[in-house]
Amino acid sequence: MTVINLRGLHTALGVPAVTSGVVLVEYWAGSGPVARVDGANVVLPALITAAIVEGDPGTLDLPPTAGVCCVRWTVQSDVSRVAVVRFTEIPASGPVDFGALQQVDPATFVPTADVVAAWEAVVADVVASAGAAAVSAQAAQDAAAPVTAAAESINAGLNVTDGAFAAVLANPASASSTELSAAFVGLKQAAKNPDLLIVGNITRDSNQAVTSADVVWPDGTPGTFTADTLSTAFPGAVDAYHITYGSPVTKTFTQPAITRNSAGAATTVPQIVVS
């Protein structure tokens, strides 16, 4: 695990200081979170969070990306809806300041500075040879093809059945596989925290309890949150709910009613039921 110091994060991102908010961390590949298949289950990366309190996000202890994925950082303010996103690698050792993390292409995990340098080298070669009759437009296009392919791959996703990623998954006893697996969480566990899934329209009752809301699962699949039981002892709290997965619905994750103490804190939380 590598300790990442998030102090000075705002300076590194070039944005105004966020005094209250959250830093979200997702292990990422291509156009979405890293996912792997475990039998009949699709295992998704855990959404790691660090609260920003009085402008200090503190530190995080994260598994190294080991060249098989990257980390998507999202900084959200409690005051503004605007979020700042950055993709970086996590080195094998630390501690490391956030500003010192290498930014990478989320599809190829190549440092972004290397991509720019490669493109500039191609352009320089083309310009240098422009005066030679032997250099055609097709030759220039062929010279730029590797960099163009890398740029296009940003939205192409990652084939986890091939390449370095497959090599890591094929050896679950390896240090990289063990540390990455520790950051993964299934849909069932994600349903335990609907606040992290809710995106879009929210319906509330007169006590401001959420009765229904649109959700987006970590893999991008849409769904709907519905409150089944609202607390009568603690207005505004939800005691039971269910969240659908897919459109049309392919799964439903139901949280049976929880038990609260006299202060309203949960004392018994049943397991999520999948149907």
Solvent accessible surface area in square Angstrom, and as a share of the most:
residue,aa,sasa,rsa
1,M,110,0.49
2,T,1,0.00
3,V,61,0.35
4,I,0,0.00
5,N,38,0.19
6,L,0,0.00
7,R,128,0.47
8,G,48,0.47
9,L,0,0.00
10,H,19,0.09
11,T,119,0.69
12,A,34,0.26
13,L,25,0.13
14,G,67,0.64
15,V,40,0.23
16,P,120,0.75
17,A,73,0.57
18,V,21,0.12
19,T,88,0.51
20,S,45,0.29
21,G,8,0.08
22,V,37,0.21
23,V,0,0.00
24,L,24,0.12
25,V,0,0.00
26,E,25,0.11
27,Y,1,0.00
28,W,30,0.11
29,A,10,0.08
30,G,3,0.03
31,S,76,0.49
32,G,19,0.18
33,P,21,0.13
34,V,4,0.03
35,A,33,0.25
36,R,52,0.19
37,V,112,0.64
38,D,90,0.47
39,G,68,0.65
40,A,109,0.84
41,N,100,0.51
42,V,70,0.40
43,V,28,0.16
44,L,1,0.01
45,P,3,0.02
46,A,23,0.18
47,L,49,0.24
48,I,39,0.20
49,T,60,0.35
50,A,10,0.08
51,A,65,0.51
52,I,4,0.02
53,V,99,0.57
54,E,161,0.72
55,G,26,0.25
56,D,59,0.31
57,P,9,0.06
58,G,17,0.16
59,T,67,0.39
60,L,24,0.12
61,D,78,0.40
62,L,1,0.01
63,P,3,0.02
64,P,16,0.10
65,T,2,0.01
66,A,54,0.42
67,G,53,0.51
68,V,4,0.02
69,C,3,0.02
70,C,0,0.00
71,V,0,0.00
72,R,60,0.22
73,W,2,0.01
74,T,9,0.05
75,V,5,0.03
76,Q,72,0.32
77,S,27,0.17
78,D,104,0.54
79,V,138,0.80
80,S,52,0.33
81,R,243,0.89
82,V,111,0.64
83,A,44,0.34
84,V,41,0.23
85,V,62,0.36
86,R,39,0.14
87,F,46,0.19
88,T,0,0.00
89,E,66,0.30
90,I,3,0.01
91,P,41,0.26
92,A,86,0.67
93,S,82,0.53
94,G,41,0.40
95,P,111,0.70
96,V,28,0.16
97,D,77,0.40
98,F,1,0.00
99,G,49,0.47
100,A,74,0.57
101,L,10,0.05
102,Q,65,0.29
103,Q,74,0.33
104,V,4,0.02
105,D,7,0.04
106,P,15,0.10
107,A,8,0.06
108,T,45,0.26
109,F,33,0.14
110,V,59,0.34
111,P,37,0.23
112,T,54,0.31
113,A,66,0.51
114,D,75,0.39
115,V,35,0.20
116,V,83,0.48
117,A,56,0.43
118,A,42,0.33
119,W,115,0.40
120,E,106,0.47
121,A,56,0.43
122,V,22,0.13
123,V,63,0.36
124,A,57,0.44
125,D,93,0.48
126,V,44,0.25
127,V,103,0.59
128,A,89,0.69
129,S,33,0.21
130,A,74,0.57
131,G,81,0.77
132,A,49,0.38
133,A,112,0.87
134,A,99,0.77
135,V,54,0.31
136,S,60,0.39
137,A,92,0.71
138,Q,103,0.46
139,A,45,0.35
140,A,25,0.19
141,Q,120,0.53
142,D,81,0.42
143,A,47,0.37
144,A,15,0.12
145,A,47,0.37
146,P,94,0.59
147,V,18,0.10
148,T,56,0.32
149,A,57,0.44
150,A,27,0.21
151,A,52,0.40
152,E,121,0.54
153,S,28,0.18
154,I,65,0.33
155,N,125,0.64
156,A,78,0.60
157,G,24,0.23
158,L,62,0.31
159,N,91,0.47
160,V,45,0.26
161,T,109,0.63
162,D,94,0.48
163,G,49,0.47
164,A,65,0.50
165,F,8,0.03
166,A,26,0.20
167,A,66,0.51
168,V,24,0.14
169,L,50,0.25
170,A,83,0.65
171,N,74,0.38
172,P,95,0.60
173,A,92,0.71
174,S,29,0.19
175,A,79,0.61
176,S,36,0.23
177,S,2,0.01
178,T,76,0.44
179,E,39,0.18
180,L,6,0.03
181,S,41,0.27
182,A,82,0.64
183,A,8,0.06
184,F,26,0.11
185,V,35,0.20
186,G,17,0.17
187,L,16,0.08
188,K,77,0.33
189,Q,95,0.42
190,A,16,0.12
191,A,0,0.00
192,K,79,0.34
193,N,69,0.35
194,P,20,0.13
195,D,114,0.59
196,L,74,0.37
197,L,7,0.04
198,I,32,0.16
199,V,87,0.50
200,G,59,0.56
201,N,120,0.62
202,I,77,0.39
203,T,76,0.44
204,R,118,0.43
205,D,41,0.21
206,S,110,0.71
207,N,78,0.40
208,Q,115,0.51
209,A,1,0.01
210,V,25,0.15
211,T,36,0.21
212,S,37,0.24
213,A,5,0.04
214,D,60,0.31
215,V,2,0.01
216,V,62,0.35
217,W,2,0.01
218,P,29,0.18
219,D,53,0.28
220,G,51,0.49
221,T,28,0.17
222,P,70,0.44
223,G,11,0.11
224,T,56,0.33
225,F,7,0.03
226,T,43,0.25
227,A,18,0.14
228,D,74,0.39
229,T,59,0.34
230,L,64,0.32
231,S,10,0.06
232,T,131,0.76
233,A,77,0.60
234,F,62,0.26
235,P,87,0.55
236,G,32,0.31
237,A,24,0.18
238,V,34,0.19
239,D,21,0.11
240,A,6,0.05
241,Y,20,0.08
242,H,48,0.22
243,I,0,0.00
244,T,23,0.13
245,Y,31,0.12
246,G,9,0.09
247,S,95,0.61
248,P,120,0.76
249,V,83,0.48
250,T,96,0.56
251,K,79,0.33
252,T,28,0.16
253,F,4,0.02
254,T,41,0.24
255,Q,5,0.02
256,P,43,0.27
257,A,55,0.43
258,I,30,0.15
259,T,73,0.43
260,R,64,0.23
261,N,63,0.32
262,S,115,0.74
263,A,87,0.67
264,G,13,0.13
265,A,55,0.43
266,A,53,0.41
267,T,82,0.48
268,T,77,0.45
269,V,77,0.44
270,P,41,0.26
271,Q,137,0.61
272,I,4,0.02
273,V,80,0.46
274,V,69,0.39
275,S,97,0.63
